[in-house]
Amino acid sequence: MKHPDDENELFNRLEADMNADPGADVVDLGKARSARTESADPSADRSPDAAADSEPLGSAVPKADPSADSKTVRVDAMVPTQSGPGLLERIKGSKRLDVIPVWMKSGEEFKDTAGWIAGHVGHTVAFHAVRVPFLYTPKLVVRAPRGVVNTLGKVGRWAVDAEGEPLRQAEARRENSELYLKLSKQRDRRVRLRMLLTAVGGLGSLVAVLYLVYGAQPLTQVIAAVAAVLGFGWVGAPADAPLSTRAVIKTEVQKLTSDIVVKAMASIGIGQIASAVAKGQDGIKFAAPITREGPGWRADIDLPLGVTVADVADRRARLASGLRRPLGCVWPDADPNEHEGRLILWVGDRDLSKTGIVKWQLASAARHDVFKRIPFGLDPRGRAQAVPLIQHNVLIGSLPGQGKTSSVRVLACGAALDPSVELWLHENKGTGDLDSLECVSHRFVSGIDDESIKYAADSLKLLREEVMRRAKAIKQLPRDLCPDKRVTRQIADKRSLKLWPLLAVFDECQNLFAHGTYGKQAGDDAEFIIKLGRALGVSLVLATQRPDKDSLPTGVSGNVSIRFALKVAGQTENDMILGTSAYKNGVRATQFRPEIDAGNGYLKGATTLPVVVRTAYLDDPATNAIAQRALALRKAEGTLSGHALGEDTAEAKGPSYDLLADIAAVVPETEERVWNERIAARLAELRPEVYGGWKGENVTSALKPHGIKTRDVAGTTDDGARTTRRGIVRADLTKTIAERDRNSGAA
């Protein structure tokens, strides 16, 4: 802005120039400035009285009148503007569509589609093949006489030109003699030609029949008779009674169109959309054509100004009603690459809850690398979803019976297939859902009693100490080996560093955190581990059916990075699992239907945006098969430890049993050397609830931590044959027991 003195100087110069040039026009700058101000304010008063009150020439800022009513005056600066990006910028900013369709890029989706088509064709062929001799052929035989009559009738009508008779009669009634005569002459010509052709055809047919009856070979006669019966049977079929039935009853799924979407969106109760559509305006805009994506339709929609994807997700049930589709078919999502008003509406052909059991991708795998994502399930579009465990902690929550423990089992089995992972499993429900994985667990407990809860709380204490130990170990590693100060695959494979991945699972953790004696300390330890153990290879998987501040400490729920919520009761439980404001942002696990949507949940943190996932399902036999493969891997690589070797079996089970004392009890003093397989059989007889199912190798593994080595022992089998097998010397056993008791007494 120019200073008033500069404007006065400019005015004096202009006035001098005008005086020097008498022909020049005199311009009142005050009036010109007033006019410019009025043109900028369309609401300004244009009356002469208002013009007289315009600001004087020398003022730079209009003087405010305190007595005048205050009004908001918008002044838009007159600056050079551009109409928009140029052609080149628009081309560069345009979105390129995929050259190859999405379904062709996914091998799994292509395989599923091809398999479905092959199955559909095979089913159709088999369906009709079974019915040809027992249903279709008898129908044709029964309908053959009618076919003969129909054929003769059609030939006769054609020969006498019966189809033209209604037209000739109509002209006769109109007394149009000239046209009637023309039609009659035309009929006469047709009838003469057609009667000749009919006679020739009839004579030829008669000759063929006589030849087939008296001169043809029996095989030819049979073929001709079958062909005639089938042909006349086909012709004799009534129009309302087709020969074959449908092998597959096709379910007609309405194609998703822009009109259907607009009507549905206008019916969900969002005022901005409804009013715009009612006025004939564009309530919503389609950013791309509606296309087929997987087993459904995809529509990219720009919502009206001020409407977000969360607003639409909040009305998902109404949207499903407007689209006339089941609730499990309609999935509104946001586009992370666009603005908050870009809606990706995916409408499936089939309800997600009716897709059946999702097969786990690693169900038959020999092994898995836990540093890679663990397959978890499928989203509504049929795309595989996986969960990373390394450098993450997982929180799973739902109402009882919605598939929570099954989700935990999938993650635990994925980790078990990596022999380098140390598993700590705590199932504080007492139903044995994770018992199949006990054979590969470093620590394991299953129970809801105080001793089991204490065991789980002790595990968190030990994990806290382990995190601190690992922090020191990571710090001492050379920078070239560990530049990011976190556990990697290369570091985990160096067993001497003792920095292998460690996964601790706490199922029904509310029973632990809400415990009057151990709950508070357990919550503090869990929060410490979650905050610091992530980069050190220590991960927690927590599952709860009662997500509240007492059963799930806020320090725990607020720091986990991956969350999975199946059906929950309300907004509070939803945000406890999925994070603060998740419900407000439209990520609502409350929308799932009890039992119907069991296994369906919102997965947050594993992908850019929360996504609905139907988890894979592993029953007990499948879990046991995976556990046995994991056990074989650990035996081969020598990574079995802790509970899997019998080191803390007594502590985990509750009552205290002394393995060495039990072996001493079943091996008498007179038996200096004994095979391990016989020790296992005697232990199983002594305490079947503890040692049931033990073999000789179990005894070997259980004695190894105590320093008792097995060796070749000569002996006699039950059949009297002399042989050598692995066993122990009783003197080694008694020596170890004596040293242990002596050290215990000194302590």
Secondary structure, DSSP 8 states (H G I E B T S, - for coil): ---HHHHHHHHHHHHHHHHH-TTS----HHHHHHHHHHHH-TTS--SHHHHHT---TT-SS----TTS---------------S--HHHHHHHS----SS-HHHH-HHHHHHHHHHHHHHHHHHHHHHHHHIIIIIHHHHHHHHHHHHHHHHHHHHHHHTTGGGHHHHHHHHHTT-HHHHHHHHHHHHHHHHHHHHHHHHHHHHHHHHHHHHHHTS-HHHHHHHHHHHHHHHHHHT--TTS-SS--SS---------HHHHHHHHHTSS-HHHHHHHHTTS-SSEESS--EE-SSEEEEEEE--TT--HHHHHTTHHHHHHHHT--GGGEEEEE-TTS-TTEEEEEEESS-GGGS-----TTTT-S---TTS-EEEEE-TTS-EEEE--TT--EEEE-STTSSHHHHHHHHHHHHHTSTT-EEEEEETTSS-TTGGGGGGEEEEEE--SHHHHHHHHHHHHHHHHHHHHHHHHHHHS-TTT-TTSS--HHHHT-GGG----EEEEEETTHHHHT-TTTHHHHHHHHHHHHHHSGGGTEEEEEEES--STTTS-HHHHTT-SEEEE-S-SSHHHHHHHH-TTTTTTT--GGGS-TTTTTTEEEEESSSSS-EEEEE----HHHHHHHHHHHHHHHHHHT---GGGGTSSHHHHHSS---HHHHHHHHS-TT--EEEHHHHHHHHHHH-HHHHTT--HHHHHHHHGGGT---EEEEEE-TTS-EEEEEEEEHHHHHHHHHHHHHHHHH-
